[in-house]
C-alpha cells in the first residue's frame, strides 16, 4: 500500500463519512490499495460468487461485497470479499460504510502483502466484530481460516468450509485456486 500524496489526512470519521474509492484509512493516513494482480481479482470474484450463490441457494440471505468499506476499532478497511448477515444488512443497508467489521471476511494476498500485515488485519477484524477471517495465499496455495476459537491451515486436495458464518458453505481449494 502506498500513501496517497494528493489526499490530506482527515479524521477517521471524515473518511468513513466521505470515503475515497480504492483507499483505506490506516494509522492516520489515507492509503491507496495497490498490488492487485489479475490472479488476485480472479480469486476475489470467484470466492465472492461462491459465497453469494451459497447465500442465495441456502436461503440465508444477507449480502456479499468486494472492497466494501468497514470500520474496525483502529482503521477504515476494504476487505477483498465480505459477507453481511441479513440482520446487519437490514440495519446498515444505506450506509457508506459498515461501522464494524463484516462477520465473514476474506483477504487475498497480493505479491506486495506481507504475512505479518495479513495476520495483523485478521486480528484487527476479529477484534472489531468479525467472526471468521479467511486468508488466501494464491502463490503458495494455502488458505488459513481464523476464528476466535480455532485456526485452520488448508491446501490443495482439501475442502475449505465456513466455521461460524454462512453456514454450510464449502469449496474444494483446487476449484477456488484453479
N, C-alpha and C positions, 0 to 999 in steps of 0.2 A: 504494500500500500504506500502511496505517495501523498504527501500533504498537498492540498490544492492551494497554490500560492495566491491566486486571484480572489479567493474567498477568505474573508476576515472571520476569525472565530467569534461566535456569539455564545450565548449560554446554551446549554443542552436543551432547555425548554424552548428557546427560539428555534433551534434546529429541528426539534420534534414537531413544532407547530408550522414551520416553513422548511420542510426537508428539501435537500438538493439531490436530484436524481444521481444514482450511482455513487453516492457518498455516504460515509458513516461519521458519527461523532465519536472519536477515540482519544482519550486522555486530553480533553480540552481542545482538540484540533478537528477540523473538518477534513476528512481523509477520503480520497477517491479510491474506490475499489478497482484494482488493476490486476493483470496477470491471468485473466481467464483465457483459456485456450478453447479450441473447437471441441476437444475431448471433454473438458470441464462442462461446457454448455450442453453437450450431448447427454452426459450423465445427469445433469441437472434437470433437463427436460424429461428424460426417461423416468427418473425417480419421481418427479412431480406428477407425471402422467399415471404412473403405477399407483401412487398414493391416492390420487383423485379417483381413478377407476374403482379402487377398492372402497373408498369412502362412499361412492355412489351405489355400487353394486351391493354393498353390505347394509345400506340404508342408515349409516351412522350420521350422515350429514356433516355440516361444517364447511370448511373451505381449505384449499391448498394454494399456496403462494410461492412465487420465486422473487427473491430480492425485496421482500416487503419489510418496511421499517418497523422495528420494535425497540422499546426502551428497556435496558437492563438496569440493574442497580447502579451501574457506572457509566454506561455508554449508550449511544444510539446505533444499533446494529441492523444489518440487512442480511439475514441468513440466506444461504443459497436456495434451500427449499424448506418450507414450514407448513404445518397443519394447525388449523384453528378449530377447536371444538364448536359444535352448534351453539352452546351456551355463550361462549365468548364471541362468536360471530354475531349473534343477536345483539349482544351488549355493545360491541365496538364496530359494527358494520360500516358506519360513516366516518370513522376516524382516519386521520392522515397517518397515524402510527399506532401500533398496539402499545399500551402503557406498561407492558411487562413482556417477558419472553413468550414466544409461542410454546404450546405444550409439547410439540414434536418438531424438532429441527434437524436438518442435515446440512453439514458443511462439507464441501468437496474441495480437497486440497488442490491448489494451483501450484505450478512449479516454484513460485516465489513465496509460498506459505511455509513457515517452519512448523514442525510438530509441536514445539512449545507454545507457539501462538495459537494453534488449533485447540490444544488441551486447555489453555487459559480461557479461550472463548467458551468451550464446553462447560467449564466450571462456572463461568460468569452466567451463562444461560440457566444452568441448574439452580443457581442462587437467586434467580430472578423469575421463578415461576415455571420454567421448563421442566418437564417430567422425563424427557428422553432425548438424547442427542446422538445422531449418527455422524461419525467422522469417516468420510470416504476418501481413500487414498488410491486413485486410479493407477498410478505408475507401479506401485508395489502390490496392488490388487488386494488390499486389506480393507475391511470395514470394522470399525470399533463402535459398539453400541454402549452408551453410558447412561445409567440411571442413578438415582440416589443409592440404590441397594446393590447394584451389580455393574460389572463391566465385561463385555463380551468381545473377543477378538476372532474375526471370521475371515475366510479367504476363499479362493476358487474351490469348487467342489462342495461348498456348503450353502446352506439357505439362511438368509438373514430375516429375522422376524421382529415386528414391533413387540415391545415388552410391556408398556403401560398405557399407550395411547394408540388410537386407530386399531382397535382390537382385531386380531385375526389376519393382519397383513403379513405376507411373507413373499420373498422372491429369491430365486437362485442367484448367487453372486455372479456366476458365469453369465447369466442373462443380463443383469444390471450393468456389468462392466464390459460386456461384449464389444 
